Amino acid sequence: MSTISTQLRNFKEPTKDQLTHVFFSIPEAPPVPLKDTEKQNSGDIEKMEINAILSFGAQEVEDSYAGKLHLLPPYLAFSSLDRKSVRFTLPLSTVRRVERLNARAGVYALSLSTWHGMKIIVQLTSLRPTADLFCSLLREALKAELQRGQMKAVKGFVKTCYSEGLVSPAGVSDNEREDGSLISDTKEGSSPPETEFHGGLGLQFKFPGDPKKLREASKIKLWTTYLKNHGRNLTLLRYPQCTRLVQVGLPNRLRGEMWETLSGSIYLRYSNPGLYDQLLLDIEGTNSTSFEDIEKDLHRSLPEYAGYQADEGISSLRRVLQAYSHRNPEVGYCQAMNILAAAILIYMSEEQTFWLLEVLCDRLLPGYYSPTMHGTLLDQRVFESLVTRCLPMISDHFQVVDVQLSVASLPWFLSLYINSMPMVFAFRIADCFFCMGPKVLFQVGLAILKINGEKLLQIQDDGGFLNLMREYFASLGDSAHPESADPRARAITRFQELLLVSFREFAVISDETILSERRKYRNEIVNSIESFSKRSAVRNLKTLGRFTKEQAGFIYDALYKAMCEAPPPPAVAPPPSLLATSDASPERAETRIGIPTFQVFLSEILTWARNEKIVINGFQQRIDREVAEHELIDRLFYFWDTSCKGSLSFQDLVSGLDGVMLNDLMENIEWFFNLHDKNKDGYLTKDEVLTLSESFLFIFRYEIGDAYLGAVSKFMTNAFEYGDSLLPQHTNSETGATGPREIGHNQPYLNLATFRMVVLADEVLESFFETDLSASFRLEPMPDLELPPASSGFLGDLWSNIATQDNRKIFHRLSDELGKTIGKHQVIYRPTIGRFTKLEEPTARESLISPSAKTTFSGSSLGTVAGSGSSPTLALDASSILDNGTSSASVFSPMPHLKAVNAAFMERTPFAIDDAGDDDDDSDLDMVHGEDDDQVLDEVDAFLEAHDSGLTEADKEVAKDLLNAEPVK
């Protein structure tokens, strides 16, 4: 039993619009359908971007920045010219007022007021008609949001965000500990107090790490100031200081909300209220193979954390993973997803975690948690390439000593370093990951290797590599310069050094670098995974029959190609049996194909299951192949469906082909007889004899001359003659004539022995069953399937849009019509058997039991010509027209990566630093860092880059004047 997926071949390079949505963390389409068809306006509103200068309403808080303003209904987004200094994504439902400002001549400026009272000034620097068009579209989009009623939903949604209480005058610190967890005065055994704000298990079981060492109080103060001035949750403006604060580390209580805001999952939660609760109701009482896998891993998900030593934490994790696997059955559940979800649940509620998993698996880390893990394998190949480029000495040494880099690096990427290093440090990396994207994983990985470069050059095997990494991660909290005389240098930890190297020395690793490398190695990884899947499918066959593994591989290749051309319905588990016991596990889903896919599959390996014609029109000579449709092919489908499921598995195809391809003469005759014996009673009815004759005519439809047509005619004559002779004789009482008794058309008529005698009476049919039937099934190496081409710039994209399959068909039809006009159009149908090459019939047999003639026929492929002015026969050499592709073995094997996953996630090294600290413990850390909150930011000053606003001094002066401008009346 095997599952065969063609999903990897459906990959298409993201379009410009898709990349824009990804950059701004926006869902590609409004997730909530509109109830009233008359109000479906937001989906029809045109998208637009315009050059603009962004100024903040609060004076002397931030500089002005030049960039682009994007209208992406129902969102409004802005990014600075460098695409990293300033960025925001605003749901249009959070925009409360838009006014045009009365500014200097030639200045077109808008003032936007948001839900949280911020004033954003946008100066549109494009031409006046362009600015007017943008304002018109913005007005329509805002009107559509008002009609949808989304603006009413903002008030209730923001109440679930902790930042609302954090910046309120009353505050939220009365019932919180220093680390952000809640102080409960309830009695033991009672449920914890309910809060409006969403939060994770850390509220009850405390957060990892010591809050004093993590400087939680200072971080909260800094973030409170930033959120008051720059918006929060749905209206957050990401200025340079936001990235700076994220690199320092998010405070425990605010981390969950900032993760969903920075990643964009907050927009999914906002647009889909109540969906998570509905999913929980839908899965109640159901079961699946994914649910079983989830149960196995629940108690192996961060077991050292107190929350997962209690039923409450395990139940929350179970609900989130089951809801996700139910909503995304094509992904289901993948190992390592439990570690990720368990870590997120410490800081986020179940609903928040669910939507963040959606963004992680679909957008941030596509393909990481799929059944094939193709995204993980691709990024491992990209990481190896970057190591070779940036750290050539380490790369060369690993090749010499045969050390697999992925043995250690694959778990880093899969778990966002959570399973490899202490959680307090891994969460700092996760902060940067959600803020700056997947490039952080590569930058941190390269920094780890560089910092340990000298020791890595001494290792000799994989075990030494893993031990070195384990020791390094355990020492991340130690001083990076313990022997330095400078107390500030001694205070720098190894983790701070890691961030310094990551973001300063490897800042050259950008999002564009990662996308480019992924395009470069995608085909290599896809071919490698497909090769591995093929070997697994062949290995999992219950029986090969008389085939070799190589021949079974050819069958797999034909099946895979057919699935690419005519995809079968998704593989699903069969419905539960009413007689199944509660202990019985559900049957695993397997890939099964229907008749459309089966027809394409047969056309690849069976000559008479396809129509091949050679078209010559004076401009080109080509071979067109079409899938043949006939009742015989459908009959063969159900004949091989021995389990009566209405579909065929890979094993069914192998067993079915084994029953015909390797037969001798008598076995083939019996096989063909059984194929047409519908009720399996050992007899053919008269109707079934006629159907069998039609099957002969279908198989021989393109053969040269009348030899096969005559053979079928004689077969029918002999079949009814000898069939009647075996019937009981009946004498007519009136005439006295004796003859066979009349029987119905559906009554048993012809048995196998008689059918065998009739076939052997004809030389053509005998040769067909002796050699030609089995030979018409051809298992040959398949040419490598073409993968979707990678984007290669404007000209490459233009050519790929022109050279499509539909355009080729249009060109072929046009050239055929021109060929008919000039009288040079010919269509030559290639025969399916090709044994007879002349228009002559073989000599009929004189006896039914005479030995078979061993006549040698020409094996050339000949065809019947359909067209004007052409000869009756035309000999063609197939090898001169058809090109046989050669398959090349892939050098990249996923097996070491898969083994690394299994080894890495079986256990996790517990780190003492992750233990929740006691609030009453005294710490002398303040003596080192001082009491000034601003010193919290010192550790990232070394690798922060200067942010260019892209404005001249004159532009800045204009932007400054707009802060005091009045609206146009």
N, C-alpha and C positions, 0 to 999 in steps of 0.2 A: 504494500500500500504506500503510495507516494503522492505528494502534492507538487504539481508542476506549475510554476508561475512565470508569466511572460511580462510581468509588470516592469521589469528593468528596461525592456525594449520600448516601453511607452513613454520613456522620459523625453521631455522636450526642454530645450533651453528656455529659461524664463524670459518673457518679453520685457520691454522697457517699463510698461505699466506695472507688471508684476514686481519688478525690482524696486520700483518706487513704493509700492505698498509694503514690501518687506522692509525697506529702509525706514519708513515711518511707522512700522509695526501696526499696520492697518489691515483688518480682514478684507479679503479681496472683494466681497460682495456683502450687502446688508444681510445679516443672518436671519432677521425676522421678516417673514413675508407680510405684505400689506393685506389687510382684510378687505378693504374696499378697493375694487379695481379702478374706481375713478380717482383714487388718491395715489396711484402708482406713478408718482412724479420723480422721486429721488433717483430711481434707476435710469430715467431717461435724460437727466440733466447732464450736460456735457462737462467733461473734466477739462481743466485748464491750468496752466502755470504762467507766472508772470514775474518779471524782475521786480524786486522790492527791497526797501531798506527798513529794518525792524528797529523800533525804538521802544523802550520801556517807559510806561507812564510815570513811575516814581523817579523823580530827578536824582541824579548822582548815585543811582544804584547800579546801573549797568551801562556799558557803551552801546552805541548803535552798530548794527551789523548789516552788511549788504548780502543778499542772497536771492532765493526764489520762493515765491509764495504759491502753494499748490492748492487748488480746489478739487478735492477728491470726495464728492458727496457720498455719505453724509459727514465728511471730515474736512477740516481746513488745516493745512500743514505748512511749515516753513523750515528751511535749512539755510545756513550760511554758505558762503561760496566754498569754503574748505570742507563743508559737509560734516564738521565735527565740533565746531565752536558753539553754535547755537542751533537748537532744534525744538520744535514743538508740534504736537498733534492734538488738535482740538475737535471734539465732536461738535458739530454745528448746533446741537441742542444745548450746549453750554454757553453759546454766544447770546448775550441778552440785548445788546444794542450795537448798531453799526451806524456811524456818522461820518460824513465827509467834513474835513477840517478846512477852515478858512485860512489858507496859507499863502505864501508868496506866489507871485505870478509864475505859472509853469509848473507848480508843484501840486501833484495829485496825491492827497493823503487821506487815509481812513483811520478812524478811531474805533477800536473794538473793545467792548466791555463784556467781561466774562461773568460766569456765575459767582465766582469768588471775589468779585469786585475789582479785579485787575483792569488796568487800562493799557491796551496794546496799540501802539501807533505804527501803521504800515504806510510807507511812502511808495507808491507805485511809480516806477521809473521808466516804464515802457511808454509807447506813443499813446496819445489821448484816446484814439478809437479802441486800442487794445485794453486800456484801463476801463473804459466805459463798458466794454463787453464783459470783462471780468466782474465788474460790479453788478451787471445785470444777471449773470449766472449765479453769483453769490446770493442775490436777492431771491431768485427762484429756489435755490437750495434751502435757504432759511425758511421760506414759505412752506416748502415740502415737509421739513422737519416739524413745523408747527402743526400742519395738518395730520401728520402721523401721531402726534401726541407725545413725542419723545421728550419734549421740553418739560413735561410734567413729571417724567420719571427721574429727572436729575435729583430732585430734593430727597426722595426716598433712598436713592442709591448712595449718595455721598454720606448718608448717616451710617453706612456700614464701614466707612473708612476711618481708620484710627487718626489720621492726620487732621480730621475735622475737630476732634476733641483736643488734639495737641496744641493747635493754634488758638483755640477759644480762650476767652478770659478766665473761665472757670478751671480749665486744664483737666487732666485725667490722672494726675499723679497721686491722688489721695489714697487709692486702694492698690497701688503698684509698688513692687519692690524695686530696688535699684536696677535690676537686670530687665525689668519690664514685665515680669510675671505678676499675676494677681495675688493679692492677699485675701484669703478666704477666712471669714470668721464663722463659717457654718460648721455644724457638728460633723463628726466623723461618720461617714456612710451616706451623707446627704449629697445631692448634686451641687456642683459649683455654681456661683451666681452667674446669671446670664447678663451679657453685655450686648449693645447694639453693634459694636465694632467687631469685625471679623478678626480672628486670631487663631493661632495654632496650638499644638499640644504644649508648647513652652509656657503658655499662660498658667497651666495647671502643674506641669512637671518641671518647670524652670528651664532656662535656656542654657546651652553648653557654655562653659568658660566662666571665669571670674569677672563679674561686672566691673570691679575696680581696675583690674589689669586691662580690661577692654575699654576703659574710660567711657562707659555708657552715658554717664551724666553729661559729660562734655559734648559728646556727639549729639545727644538729644537737643541741647541748647543750640548748637550750630544748625541743626536741621530745622528746628522750630523757627529760627530767624529766616532761613532760606525759604521755607514753605509759606511764611507770612507774606513775603515780598514777591515770590515767583509762582504762586499758585500751587495746587496740590491735586493729587489723584487725577481726575479727568482733565484738569486744566494746567498741569505742570509744564512750566517752561524750563527747558534744559540749557542753562547757560554754563560757561566754563567752570564755575564754582560747583555746579552739580556733579560733574565728572570728578572734580577734585575731592569732594566729600565722599563719593562712592568709593574711590580708590583708598581712602582712609579706612573705610569699613562702615557699613550701615549699623545703626543701633538695633538691638534685638527686636524691640517692640515695633519698629517701623519697617523692618526688613521685608516682611511678607508683602505689605502694600507697595513698597518701592519695587520689588521684583515684578509684580504684576503690572505696575505702571510703566516701568522701563521696557519690559518685554512686549507690552501691548495686549496681554491677556485680560487686562481690565476692560478693554473694549468689548471682548467676547462676553464677559460676565455681565456687562452693562446692557448689551443688546439681546441677551438670552435669559431674562429673569425667569426663575423657576424651572429651567430645563434640567438642571442637575437633580433636583428633587423628583422630577417626573421620571428620569432615568432610573432612580432608585426604586420607584414603584414598578417600573416595567420589568426589572430584573429580579424582583422578589419572587422566590420560589422556583427560579429557572436554574439551569446548570449548563455548563459547556466545558470543553477541554481547556479553554483559557482559565476558567474559574478553578479547575483542578490544579493547574500550574501555579496559580496565584496562591492557593492554600499551602502548597509545598514551600513557598518562599517567604511566607508572612513572618515566621519566627526567625528568619535569617536576615531580617531587615533592621540594621542598626540595633542589635539586641542589647548593646551596652547602655543605650539610652533608656531612662526610667519609663518614659511613655510607652515603650514597646515591651515592657515587662508587665504591662497591665492590659486587661481586656479592652479598655476604651481606646487605646492607641492602635491595637491590632484590628479592632472593628473599623476604625476610621480608615486605616490603610486598605483594608479589604474592600470597603465600599467604593473608595476612589478608583482602585485598580479595576474592579468589576465594572463600574460605570464606564470607564474609558474603553475597556475591551468590548463592551456591548455596543457602544456608539461607533467604534472603529473596528469592525470585525475583520477587515483585511489586515490590520496590524495585530489586533488581539492583545496578547501579553508577551513581552520579551524579557528575558533575563537581564537584570540590571535596572529595569524600570522600577522594581520594588525599592532599590536603594535610593533612587532619585526621588520617588514619591514620599518615602519615609523621611528623607531629609527636609523636603519642602513642607511637609505637614507639621514640622516643629514650629514653623513661623506663619503658616497660612491655614485658613479654614479648609474644609473638604471641598467646598465649591471653588474657592480660589485655586487650590491645588489641581483640581480637575481641569480647569481652563488653562492653567500654566502648562500642564502636561500636553494639552492639545497644541499649544504654541511650540513647545519644545520638540515634539515628535513630528510636527508638520512643517514648521518653518525654520526654527533655529538649528535643529539637528536632523534634517530630513534623511530618512533611511537608516538612522542609528538603531532604532528599535523595531525594525521590520523583521520578518522571518529570515530573510537572507542577510540582514545587517550590512547591506551594501554601502550605506552611508558611512558606517564605521570603517569598513575595509578601504573605502575610497580615501577617507581622511587619513588613515594610517599610511597609505601610499603617498599621499601629499606630504605628510609629516616626514617620512623617510627622504623624500626629495628635498625638503627644506633643510634637513640635517646634512644631507650631502652638499648642499650649496653653502650653508652658513657655518657648518662644523665639519669640514672635510676630514680632518685627522681622526675624529671619533668615528665617522662613517667608515673610513678605510680600515680602522682597527676592528670594528664590529664584523666587517666582511672577512678579515683574516682569521679571526677566532670563531667565526660562525655564530655570532650572538644575534638573536632576533630582537630588534628594537621594539617590536610590537608586543613582546611578552610583558613589558612593563608599561608601555605607553598606551596600549589599547584600553586597559582599565582606567587610566587617567581620563581619557576622553569620554568613555561610556558613562562614568559616574561623576563627571565634572570635578575630579580629584577628591570627591567626598570619601571614596572607599580606600584612598591611598594615604592621605595625610590627616592630621588632626582636624576635626570638624570646624574648630574656630578659625583655622586658616583656610580650609576648603571653602567655607562660606564667604570669606573675603574674595576668593577667586570667583565664586559664583556671582557676587555683587558686580564685579567688573564684567563678567560674561554677559549678564543681562543688560548691562549698560552699553557695552561696546561691541558685543557680538561674538561669534565663534572664533574670530582671530585670536582672542585671548587664550584659548586652549593651546594654540600653536606657539604663541609667544612665551607662555609660562613653561611649556614643555621644552622649548629650545633653551630657555634660561636655566632650567634644572640641569640639563646636560652640560651646558657651558660652565656653570659653577662647580660641577663635579668632574670637569674634564680630565684633570690629572689622574684622579682615581679611576676613572673609566678606562683610561689607557692601560691600566694594570690588570683589568679583569680578563678572565680566560673563558668563561662560560656563562650561560643564562642564569645559573644559580648565584654566581658572584654579582651579576648585574642587579638582580632582585634584592639581594642582601644589602648592597650599597645604597640602593634607593630607599629601602626600609629604614636604614640607619639615618639617612639624611632627613627624611620626613619626620622622624622622631625627634630630631634636634632643631626643628624650625623655630622653636621658641628661645633657643640659646643665642648668646651674643655672637654676632658675626666677626667681631674684633675684640676678643676677650683680653688680649694683652696690650691693648692700646692705652696710652697715658691719658687720652682725652675721654672724660666721662661721657660726653655726648656720643662719641664713636662706640664706646662700650655698650651704650644703650640701644644701638641699632641691632635688631635681631636678624637672624638668617632669613626669616620670612620677608622682612622689609628689604633686605638685600635682593631676594628673589624678585619682588615687584620692581625694584629699581632696574635690574638687568632686563626684565621682561619688557617694560614699557619704554626704556631709554635705548638700549642696544638693539632691540628687535622691533622697534617702531616701524621699520621698513616693511614688516609683514602686515599688509593691509587687507581689507575685504576683497579688493580687486585681485590681489595676489592669490588668495585662496580660491576664488572663482576661476581664475585662469588655470591654476594647477589642477583643479577638479575636472575641468574640461579636457585637460591634457591626458589624464589617466583614467577617465571614466570608462572608455571602451575596453581597456585592459582589465579593469576590475569586473566589468559585466561579463566578458568572455571567460574569465577565471571562475566566477560564481556559476555560470551556466555549465562549464565543464565539470565543476564539483557536483552540481545538482544532477547532472547526467550520470555520473558514476554512482551517486547515492541511489538514484532511481533504479538503475540496473542491479545494484547490489541488493536492493530491497525486494526484488521480484521473488515470489514464492517458488517459481520454477521457470527455467529458461527453455524447457522442452528440448528440442534438438538443435537449438541455436547456440552459437558461441556468444560470449560477452560482447565481442565486436559487432556481431550482427544485431544483437539486442540494442546496442548503441545506435546503429543505423536506423532502427525502428523508432527510437527515441528522437533522433534528429528530425525524421519526417513528421512525427507527432508534434514536436515543438514548433516546426515551421507552420504546420496547419493551425496550431493554436494562435500563432501570431497573425495569420491571415483571417481566420474565422474564430475569434475568441469564444470559448465555451462559457456557460454561465458560471458565476463564482462558486468555488468549492465550498460546500456547506456540510455540516454534520447531519446525518439522517435524523428524522424525528425519533424521540424516545419510544421504545416499545412498551406497550401496555403490560406485557408479561415480564418485563425486566425487573430484577430485584433492586432494592435500594442501594446495595453494595456494588452493583454492576456499573462500571465506568462507561460513559458514552463512547460510541465508536468514533475513531479519528476521521476527520474529513479527508477526502482524497479527491484528486482531480479526475473528473469524468467528462467525456465529450459527448455531444449530441450528434444528430445526423449531419447538420451543416459542416461541423468540423471534421467529421468522419469522411465526408465526401472529398474534402480537400486533402485529408491524409491519404486516402486511397489513390487520389490522382498523382501523388508524389511517388508511389511505389508500384502502382499497377497500371500497365499500359492502356488497357481498355476502359479504365475509369477516368480517362481524360481525352479531350479532343485537341490534338496537336495539328496545327496547320501552318504551312510555310507560305508566307505572303510575299509575292514579288510584284512590285508596282512600277518599276522603272526608276524609282528614286531610292528605294531601300529594299533589302531582303531581311525579313525577320520571322521569328517563330512565335506564334500566339498559342498559348495554352489555356484551355478552358476546362473547368470541372464538368464532367459529364453527369447528367441526372437520368436515372433509370430505376425502375422498380427492382432490378437485380441488386443494385447497390444498397437500397433500403432493406432488401431481404437479407443481404449479407450482414448488415448491421445488427439486425435482430437475431440472426443465427449465431453471432458471436456473443450476444448478450445472454449468457447462460444464467446469470443471476436475476434476470427479468427486472432490471432496474430502469430500463429505458435509456441507458447511457453505458458507455464503455470506459474502462480504466486502461491504464498502460498494460497491466497484466492480461486483461481480456484481449487486447490487440496482439500481444506476443503469443498467447495460446491459440488465438484464431489463426494467425499466420503460420504457426507451427503445424496446424492441421491441414495445410494445403501446399505449402511451399516445398516440403521435403518428401512428398508422396511419390509412389510409383504409379504405374498405369491403373491397376485395379483399385488402389486407394483413392486416386483422383476421381475415378468413375463413381465410386461409392460416396465420396464427399459431395460431388455435384448432385447426385441423387438425393442425398439427405438434405441438401440445401433447399430443394424444391418440395420435399415431403413435409408439408405444413403440419400435419397432425402426428408425425413420427410413428405411423402405423406400419411402415415397411412397404407401402404401396403408393403409387402416384395415381391420382384421379385423371380423368380425361382433361379437365381444366388445367391441372398441374402439368400435364404433358404439353399442352399448348403454351403455358407460361414458360416451360423449360425451352421450348423451341424459340420463343421470343427472346429468351436470354441468349441463345446461340446467335440469333440475328443481331442482337445488340453488340456482342463481343466481336463479331466478324464484320461489322458495318463498314469498315474502311479497307477491307482486303481487296487485293487485285483479282480481277476476273470473276468468274462465276463458280469457281471450285467450291467455296464455302457455302454459297447460296444453294448449290446443287446438293451438297452434303446435308444441309438442314432439310431440304425438301425430301431427300431419300430417307432421312431419319424419321420424319413425320409419317411417311408412307409405311416404312417398316414397323414403326412403333405401333401404329393402329392395326396393321396386318397381324403382327405376332401377338399383340394384346388381345385382339378378337379371337385368335386361334386358341388362346388359353382359357377363354370363357366357357362356361358350360354350354353344350350344344342344345338347341331347341328346335323341334320339328313343328312346322306350321300345319295345323290340323286341316286347314282348308286346301292349301296348295301341296302339302306334303314335302315342301322344301325344308332342308335342314340348315341351320345357321346359328351363330352365337346369340345368346340371350341378350336382349336389350337391357342396359343398366343406366342409372342416372349419371350425370356429369360429375357428381361429387362422391361417387362410389369407388371403392378400391378397384384399380384397373390394371396397372403395370407394376410388377415387383422388380426388385433389384437385379435378379438373375436375367430377366427378360431385357431390362434396360441395358445390361452389360452386353448381351448378345447383339442388340440393335446397334450399339456404338461400335463394337468390333467388326460389324459388317461393312463399315465405311472406313477407308484408309485415311481420309482427311480428319474425321473425328477421332480415330484411334491415335493419330500422331498428335492431335491437340491434347488429348488427355495424357499421353505418354510423356510429352516434353513441353509443349507450348503453354499449357495452363500454368504449370509451376514456374516456367521461365518468364511468364508475363508479370510475375511478382519480382521486382528487382530491388534488392537492398544494396545501395551504393553510397559512398561518402557524399554528404550534402555540402554544397558550397556554404561558406560562412555567411550568415545573414548580415545584411548591412544595418549598422546602428544609425540612429538619427545623427546627422552631422552636427558637429559643434559649431557654435557661432564663430565666424571668421571675418568679422567686419562688415562694412556696408555692402561691398560687392558680393561677398560670400552669402550674406543673408538674401540679397536680391536674386542671386542665382538659385538658391534653395527654394525661393518662392516661385520662381519660374519653372524649374525642372521638377514639377510635381507629377505624381502618377496620373492625375486627371488631365493635366496638360499634355502628357505624352500620348494619352488615348486620343485627345482631340487632334494632335499632330498626325497620328497614324490614320485617323479617319479622313483627314484632309488629303494626305498623300494617296490614300486608296481611291478617293474620288477623282483625283487628278490622273491616277494610273488608268482608271476605267475610261476617262475621257480620251486619252491618247492610245487606248487599246493595248496596254501592257500590264494589265492587272491579272494576276494568276493566284489562285489559292490551291495549294497542294495538301491534301489531308494525309497525314502519315498513318500507315496501317499499324494496327495494334499487335498483329502477329508477324506479318512480313515474311511468311515462309514461301509462298508461291510468287514468282516474279514474272510469269507469262500468262497470257490469256488462254490457258489450256487446262482441261480437267484431267485428273488422274484416272487411271483405269479402274472401273468398278470391280469390287471383289466378286468372285464366283461362288464363294462359300463363306458362311458365317464363321467358320472355325479355322480358316486358312491363316497361316502365320503372317505377322505384320511385316510389311515391306520396309526395308531399311534404305529408303530413298534419301539421297542427300539433296537438300535444297539450298538455294543461295540465301545468305543471311543479310543481304543488303536491304536497307530501309527504302521501300518504294512507296509511292503514293498515287492516289487517284487525283487527276487534275480537274479542278472545277474552274472554268474560265474560258474565255473566247480565244480561239487561235492557238490552242495548245495541244500537244500530243496526248494520246490516251494514257501512256505510262511515262514516268520520269524517274530515273534512278538518282538518288541523292545519298551522299555520305554524311551521316549524322554527326560524325566527329568534326566535320568542317564547319558545321553551323552551331552546334552546342558547345559551349565552353565548360569544361569541368573545373570547378573551383577546388582549390587545395586548402585544407585546414591546417593552421599552424598552432602548435601547442603553446599554451600560455605559460609564462614563467612565474607568474604570481599565484601562489597557492593560499587559499584562505584557511587551510587547516591549522597552521600555527596560531593564527589569530583566534580561531574558535576554541582551541585548547587553552589559550591564555585567558579567555573569558571565563571558562568553566573553573579554572584554577583560581582566578582572582576573586570571584564572587562567592566562593564557598565560605570564606572566612575573612574577617576584617580585623586588622591590628587595632586593639584598643589603646587609646592615648589618654594619659592621666590629665592632660591639659583641658580635655573636653568636659571634665566633671564640673557640674554646676557649683559655683563658688558660694560661700556663706556670706551673707551681707554683714555679719558682725565681725568678720575677720579684719584685722588691721593690716594695712599694707603700706609699705614705705615707697610705693611706686610714685606717689605724688612728689616725693622729694627729688625723684629723678626727672620727672616730666614737668614739674612746676604746676601751679594752679591755674595758669592762664589757658582758657579754652582754645585760643588761637594756636597753641603749640601742638594741638592734635594734628594740625595740617602740615607740620614741618616734615613729616616723613615722606610726603609725596612731592614736595617742592623741587626735589632734585631731578625729577623726570617729567615735570609738567612743561609743555611747550608753550611758547608765546602764541597767543591767538590773534590772528590778523582779522580785523573787522572788514577789510576790503574797501574802506572809505578814505577819501582825502580829507584834509582839514576843513575844506569848504563844505563837503557833504556832511561832516559831523556838525558843523555849525547850523546847517539847515535842519538837520534832525533834532538838534537841541531846541531850536525855535518852535518846532512842532509840538513840543511838550506843553507849551502854554497857549497853543492855538485854540480858537473857539470854533465850535461847529458851524457849518454853513446854515443860515436860516432861510 
